[in-house]
Amino acid sequence: MPFDSLIFDMDGTLWDTVAEVTASWKETIARSGLPLPPQIDSLSQYFGMTEDEIAQELFPQLTFEESSALLRRCNTEECDYIYRHGTTIYPGLIDTLEKLSKHFRLFIVSNCVDGYIETFFKTFDTAKYFEDYEFFGRTGMKKAQNIRLICERNGLKAPVYVGDTVWDAEACEEAGVPFIYAAYGLGELTDTTRACRVIRSFPELLELIPGETEK
């Protein structure tokens, strides 16, 4: 199946920031004077959700405005924490992105907040591989809408989205874009028939390069 472009999710696809985000959020919440939510040590279950959805899950005792404001502080401070402490990118990611960028146009669409993708670029010098990116924190739109926006803005004719959650699969179905399931990531897709391909490591994407599997 020929593609002209790859659009990537962030968490569970390009990097795993669970440990750093958890540590940073604990510090931020503690300074607010609130008790830590019981789910604080299992944040990965929320990665892929929007900021508003996570706020209501973690802080149901607060008003929507209060929980959203607190989560915004958590998200702002996590970016600085990640940049200062570093985090985990998946094995072979940089080399694979470099090779893919010679054959495909690369993009990012995430449900993240402002500054998160930029932190990935700054921490690992990866901005040079991507033409454009979009995220919930800038548009306020669902992932399917942002996928369509990236496709329309950049004139993509045959894109494919790479992600690791059932929410990613649903967004691709809504956007009408094929889905590659990153089975190595943080999420779980029980019905893998929803994906046009399943990869178990990031470098397996190199098989998309024409003629690569024959070398």
C-alpha positions as CSV (number, residue, x, y, z in Angstrom):
1,M,0.0,0.0,0.0
2,P,1.8,3.2,-1.1
3,F,1.8,6.2,1.1
4,D,3.0,9.7,0.5
5,S,3.2,10.8,4.1
6,L,3.3,9.5,7.7
7,I,1.5,11.3,10.6
8,F,2.6,10.4,14.1
9,D,1.1,10.3,17.5
10,M,3.4,11.3,20.3
11,D,3.1,9.3,23.5
12,G,3.5,5.6,23.0
13,T,4.6,6.1,19.4
14,L,7.6,8.5,19.4
15,W,8.5,8.6,23.1
16,D,7.5,7.4,26.6
17,T,7.4,10.3,29.1
18,V,5.3,8.5,31.8
19,A,8.0,8.5,34.5
20,E,8.9,12.1,34.0
21,V,5.3,13.4,33.6
22,T,4.3,11.5,36.8
23,A,7.2,13.0,38.8
24,S,6.5,16.5,37.5
25,W,2.8,16.3,38.1
26,K,3.4,15.1,41.7
27,E,5.5,18.2,42.4
28,T,2.9,20.6,40.8
29,I,-0.1,19.0,42.6
30,A,1.7,19.0,45.9
31,R,2.4,22.7,45.6
32,S,-1.3,23.3,45.0
33,G,-2.1,21.9,48.4
34,L,-4.4,19.2,47.0
35,P,-3.9,15.5,47.9
36,L,-2.4,13.4,45.1
37,P,-5.1,11.6,43.1
38,P,-5.1,7.8,43.5
39,Q,-4.4,7.4,39.8
40,I,-1.2,9.4,39.8
41,D,1.0,6.4,39.5
42,S,-0.9,5.0,36.6
43,L,-1.0,8.1,34.3
44,S,-0.3,6.1,31.2
45,Q,-4.0,5.1,31.0
46,Y,-4.8,8.7,30.3
47,F,-2.1,9.4,27.7
48,G,-3.9,10.0,24.4
49,M,-6.9,11.7,26.1
50,T,-7.4,15.5,25.9
51,E,-6.4,17.9,28.6
52,D,-10.0,18.6,29.5
53,E,-10.8,14.8,29.8
54,I,-7.8,14.1,32.0
55,A,-8.6,17.1,34.3
56,Q,-12.1,15.8,35.0
57,E,-10.8,12.2,35.6
58,L,-8.1,13.2,38.1
59,F,-9.8,16.1,39.9
60,P,-13.5,15.3,40.1
61,Q,-13.8,17.3,43.4
62,L,-12.9,20.5,41.6
63,T,-15.0,22.6,39.2
64,F,-14.2,22.3,35.5
65,E,-12.5,25.6,35.6
66,E,-10.4,24.7,38.6
67,S,-9.4,21.3,37.4
68,S,-8.5,22.7,33.9
69,A,-6.3,25.4,35.4
70,L,-4.5,22.9,37.6
71,L,-3.9,20.6,34.7
72,R,-2.6,23.4,32.6
73,R,0.0,24.1,35.3
74,C,0.9,20.5,35.3
75,N,1.3,20.4,31.6
76,T,3.4,23.6,31.5
77,E,5.8,22.5,34.1
78,E,6.1,19.0,32.7
79,C,7.7,20.3,29.5
80,D,10.4,22.1,31.4
81,Y,10.9,18.9,33.6
82,I,11.3,16.7,30.5
83,Y,13.8,19.1,28.9
84,R,15.9,19.3,32.1
85,H,15.8,15.6,32.9
86,G,15.4,13.9,29.5
87,T,13.1,11.0,28.8
88,T,12.8,7.8,26.8
89,I,12.6,7.7,23.0
90,Y,12.0,4.3,21.4
91,P,15.0,2.3,20.1
92,G,16.1,3.3,16.7
93,L,13.8,6.3,16.5
94,I,16.2,9.0,15.4
95,D,17.9,6.9,12.7
96,T,14.5,5.7,11.5
97,L,13.1,9.2,11.3
98,E,16.1,10.3,9.3
99,K,15.7,7.5,6.7
100,L,11.9,7.9,6.5
101,S,12.2,11.6,5.9
102,K,14.1,10.9,2.7
103,H,11.1,9.0,1.3
104,F,8.0,10.4,3.0
105,R,6.7,13.7,4.3
106,L,6.5,13.5,8.1
107,F,4.0,15.1,10.4
108,I,2.7,15.0,14.0
109,V,-0.9,15.1,15.3
110,S,-1.4,14.8,19.1
111,N,-3.9,15.5,21.8
112,C,-1.1,17.2,23.7
113,V,-0.8,20.7,25.1
114,D,1.2,23.7,23.8
115,G,4.9,23.2,24.2
116,Y,4.9,19.4,24.4
117,I,5.8,18.7,20.7
118,E,8.3,21.6,20.8
119,T,9.9,20.0,23.8
120,F,10.4,16.8,21.8
121,F,11.9,18.8,19.0
122,K,14.2,20.7,21.3
123,T,15.3,17.8,23.5
124,F,16.2,15.4,20.6
125,D,16.8,17.8,17.7
126,T,14.0,16.3,15.7
127,A,12.2,19.3,14.2
128,K,14.2,18.9,11.0
129,Y,12.4,15.7,10.2
130,F,8.8,17.1,10.3
131,E,7.1,19.5,8.0
132,D,4.1,20.5,10.2
133,Y,2.3,19.5,13.3
134,E,-1.0,20.1,15.0
135,F,-2.4,19.4,18.5
136,F,-5.5,19.8,20.7
137,G,-3.9,22.5,22.8
138,R,-3.7,24.8,19.8
139,T,-6.9,24.1,18.0
140,G,-9.2,22.7,20.7
141,M,-10.3,20.1,18.2
142,K,-10.5,16.3,18.3
143,K,-7.7,14.3,16.8
144,A,-9.7,13.3,13.8
145,Q,-10.3,16.9,13.0
146,N,-6.6,17.8,13.4
147,I,-5.6,14.9,11.2
148,R,-7.9,16.2,8.5
149,L,-6.5,19.7,9.1
150,I,-2.9,18.5,8.6
151,C,-3.9,16.6,5.4
152,E,-5.8,19.6,3.9
153,R,-3.2,22.2,4.9
154,N,-0.4,20.2,3.3
155,G,-2.2,18.7,0.4
156,L,-1.7,15.1,1.5
157,K,-3.1,12.5,-0.9
158,A,-2.2,9.2,0.7
159,P,-1.3,9.7,4.3
160,V,-1.2,7.0,7.1
161,Y,-1.3,7.7,10.8
162,V,0.9,5.8,13.3
163,G,-0.4,5.5,16.9
164,D,-0.8,3.1,19.8
165,T,-4.3,3.4,21.2
166,V,-7.9,2.5,20.3
167,W,-8.6,6.3,20.4
168,D,-6.0,6.7,17.6
169,A,-7.8,3.9,15.6
170,E,-11.1,5.6,16.1
171,A,-9.7,9.0,15.0
172,C,-8.3,7.5,11.8
173,E,-11.6,5.9,11.0
174,E,-13.4,9.2,11.5
175,A,-10.8,11.1,9.5
176,G,-10.8,8.4,6.7
177,V,-7.0,7.8,7.1
178,P,-5.4,4.4,7.3
179,F,-4.0,3.4,10.7
180,I,-0.7,1.7,11.6
181,Y,-0.8,0.3,15.2
182,A,2.3,0.7,17.2
183,A,2.0,-2.4,19.4
184,Y,5.1,-1.5,21.4
185,G,3.5,1.6,22.8
186,L,1.5,2.5,25.9
187,G,-2.0,1.7,24.6
188,E,-3.8,-1.5,23.5
189,L,-5.8,-2.3,20.4
190,T,-7.6,-5.6,20.9
191,D,-9.0,-5.6,17.4
192,T,-5.9,-5.3,15.2
193,T,-8.0,-5.7,12.0
194,R,-8.7,-1.9,12.5
195,A,-5.1,-1.3,11.5
196,C,-3.7,-1.7,8.0
197,R,-0.4,-2.8,9.6
198,V,0.9,-3.7,13.0
199,I,4.5,-2.8,14.0
200,R,6.3,-4.1,17.1
201,S,9.2,-1.7,17.0
202,F,9.7,1.8,15.5
203,P,12.3,0.7,12.9
204,E,9.7,-1.7,11.3
205,L,8.3,1.4,9.6
206,L,11.3,1.2,7.3
207,E,9.5,-1.6,5.5
208,L,7.2,1.0,4.1
209,I,10.1,2.4,2.0
210,P,9.7,1.1,-1.6
211,G,12.1,-1.8,-2.2
212,E,13.3,-1.8,1.4
213,T,12.1,-5.3,2.2
214,E,13.8,-6.7,-0.8
215,K,17.3,-5.5,0.3
